[in-house]
Amino acid sequence: MRVLVVGASGFLGREVCRRAVDAGWSVVGTCHSGDISAPGVTARRLDVTDRAAVRALVAEVRPDAVVSTPYRYDDWTVTADGAAYVAVAAAEMGARLVHVSSDALHAGRPEPYADDDPPTPVNAYGAAKAAAETAVRAVDPGAALVRTSLILGEGSKQIQLSRDALAGRATLFTDQIRCPVDVTDLAAALLELVDSAYAGPLNVAGPDAVSRAELGLLVAERFDLDAAGLKTTTSTAAGVVGPTDVRLDSTRAAGLLRTRLRGVREILAR
Ligand SMILES: NC(=O)c1ccc[n+]([C@@H]2O[C@H](COP(=O)([O-])OP(=O)(O)OC[C@H]3O[C@@H](n4cnc5c(N)ncnc54)[C@H](OP(=O)(O)O)[C@@H]3O)[C@@H](O)[C@H]2O)c1
């Protein structure tokens, strides 16, 4: 299996590469402003907003599969257009595509979201992730669209945000509920999906729903940090427009995949 990991310098992309190398796959990974120093990974620089460059690289690598992870929170061109260009290039080569999407394309509501629930974005990032999905599906109806939630693990920016809030340098919202997933579980799930014919959206997140503030308390417990300093508020009070209560129902993924998706309490257990 020859796999092209687009965004291999990122938190998730790095773990996908590591596991793909361990599985004996031939791995080409792309970076943009960062670097890739993973053993066994052939590194290539790529700007996904450059349509011609994306097509040229995919045509040169001729991968059996492409795992597409790039995004920039505040950059529509990277998150939406870039995902579309990767899908076009993969389809031209007949490569299997696994595209990484997000729970951020939902508005938030008390009931959990099913895999096929249509996007209801409330901010620019969610809209870009929704647009990316629409483009990918239009180009390649056979692509897997993996909707995930807060990604935890060593080097996670979500854990760092909790640490910052515990140190009084950031504030965590009590009204943003998510279903965190471990980066190793998510990467394993993505590789399983590469090897499958699953088409369309699939929720791949942990079974435990917690607020960002509750995540902060779990991080404090896990790393023996003083929870007394935790700064919290609501997104409404902070004037932040974003999804509130977004619980991804990952029952389908749990039945489909060998990888067990652990909940946040198990991930952060001491
Ligand atoms: N992190 C989370 O908690 C979370 C939650 C839900 C969904 N997701 C989704 O999961 C995916 C991966 O997230 P992550 O946390 O691993 O992100 P990350 O660590 O920020 O990595 C982002 C990747 O995108 C690449 N990139 C940015 N601009 C690019 C450009 N113009 N051309 C090519 N590549 C570019 C970066 O390359 P350089 O660093 O080399 O510039 C990096 O490899 C994203 O699609 C995100 O929407 C993440």
PDBQT file of the ligand as one rigid body, heavy atoms in Angstrom, charges set to zero:
ROOT
HETATM    1  N1  LIG A 301      -7.305  19.185  16.635  1.00  0.00    +0.000 N 
HETATM    2  C1  LIG A 301      -8.576  18.960  16.954  1.00  0.00    +0.000 C 
HETATM    3  O1  LIG A 301      -8.940  18.933  18.130  1.00  0.00    +0.000 OA
HETATM    4  C2  LIG A 301      -9.577  18.699  15.852  1.00  0.00    +0.000 A 
HETATM    5  C3  LIG A 301     -10.940  18.558  16.172  1.00  0.00    +0.000 A 
HETATM    6  C4  LIG A 301     -11.854  18.241  15.151  1.00  0.00    +0.000 A 
HETATM    7  C5  LIG A 301     -11.399  18.098  13.835  1.00  0.00    +0.000 A 
HETATM    8  N2  LIG A 301     -10.076  18.281  13.559  1.00  0.00    +0.000 N 
HETATM    9  C6  LIG A 301      -9.627  18.121  12.163  1.00  0.00    +0.000 C 
HETATM   10  O2  LIG A 301      -8.527  17.234  12.158  1.00  0.00    +0.000 OA
HETATM   11  C7  LIG A 301      -7.622  17.589  11.121  1.00  0.00    +0.000 C 
HETATM   12  C8  LIG A 301      -6.210  17.622  11.653  1.00  0.00    +0.000 C 
HETATM   13  O3  LIG A 301      -6.120  18.470  12.772  1.00  0.00    +0.000 OA
HETATM   14  P1  LIG A 301      -4.718  18.690  13.535  1.00  0.00    +0.000 P 
HETATM   15  O4  LIG A 301      -5.028  19.068  14.928  1.00  0.00    +0.000 OA
HETATM   16  O5  LIG A 301      -3.818  17.538  13.271  1.00  0.00    +0.000 OA
HETATM   17  O6  LIG A 301      -4.177  19.982  12.784  1.00  0.00    +0.000 OA
HETATM   18  P2  LIG A 301      -2.723  20.642  12.837  1.00  0.00    +0.000 P 
HETATM   19  O7  LIG A 301      -1.853  19.988  13.827  1.00  0.00    +0.000 OA
HETATM   20  O8  LIG A 301      -2.936  22.122  12.977  1.00  0.00    +0.000 OA
HETATM   21  O9  LIG A 301      -2.173  20.336  11.388  1.00  0.00    +0.000 OA
HETATM   22  C9  LIG A 301      -2.680  21.001  10.277  1.00  0.00    +0.000 C 
HETATM   23  C10 LIG A 301      -1.949  20.514   9.046  1.00  0.00    +0.000 C 
HETATM   24  O10 LIG A 301      -2.405  21.276   7.922  1.00  0.00    +0.000 OA
HETATM   25  C11 LIG A 301      -1.268  21.667   7.174  1.00  0.00    +0.000 C 
HETATM   26  N3  LIG A 301      -1.516  22.868   6.406  1.00  0.00    +0.000 N 
HETATM   27  C12 LIG A 301      -1.913  24.076   6.833  1.00  0.00    +0.000 A 
HETATM   28  N4  LIG A 301      -1.962  24.953   5.804  1.00  0.00    +0.000 NA
HETATM   29  C13 LIG A 301      -1.593  24.261   4.699  1.00  0.00    +0.000 A 
HETATM   30  C14 LIG A 301      -1.446  24.587   3.340  1.00  0.00    +0.000 A 
HETATM   31  N5  LIG A 301      -1.696  25.823   2.850  1.00  0.00    +0.000 N 
HETATM   32  N6  LIG A 301      -1.044  23.618   2.485  1.00  0.00    +0.000 NA
HETATM   33  C15 LIG A 301      -0.787  22.363   2.952  1.00  0.00    +0.000 A 
HETATM   34  N7  LIG A 301      -0.919  21.989   4.211  1.00  0.00    +0.000 NA
HETATM   35  C16 LIG A 301      -1.310  22.932   5.084  1.00  0.00    +0.000 A 
HETATM   36  C17 LIG A 301      -0.194  21.922   8.235  1.00  0.00    +0.000 C 
HETATM   37  O11 LIG A 301       1.081  21.960   7.634  1.00  0.00    +0.000 OA
HETATM   38  P3  LIG A 301       2.300  22.823   8.287  1.00  0.00    +0.000 P 
HETATM   39  O12 LIG A 301       2.164  22.686   9.783  1.00  0.00    +0.000 OA
HETATM   40  O13 LIG A 301       3.517  22.171   7.728  1.00  0.00    +0.000 OA
HETATM   41  O14 LIG A 301       2.114  24.233   7.832  1.00  0.00    +0.000 OA
HETATM   42  C18 LIG A 301      -0.419  20.706   9.130  1.00  0.00    +0.000 C 
HETATM   43  O15 LIG A 301       0.235  19.593   8.596  1.00  0.00    +0.000 OA
HETATM   44  C19 LIG A 301      -8.129  18.909  10.536  1.00  0.00    +0.000 C 
HETATM   45  O16 LIG A 301      -8.763  18.644   9.309  1.00  0.00    +0.000 OA
HETATM   46  C20 LIG A 301      -9.134  19.422  11.556  1.00  0.00    +0.000 C 
HETATM   47  O17 LIG A 301     -10.174  20.165  10.966  1.00  0.00    +0.000 OA
HETATM   48  C21 LIG A 301      -9.164  18.578  14.526  1.00  0.00    +0.000 A 
ENDROOT
TORSDOF 0
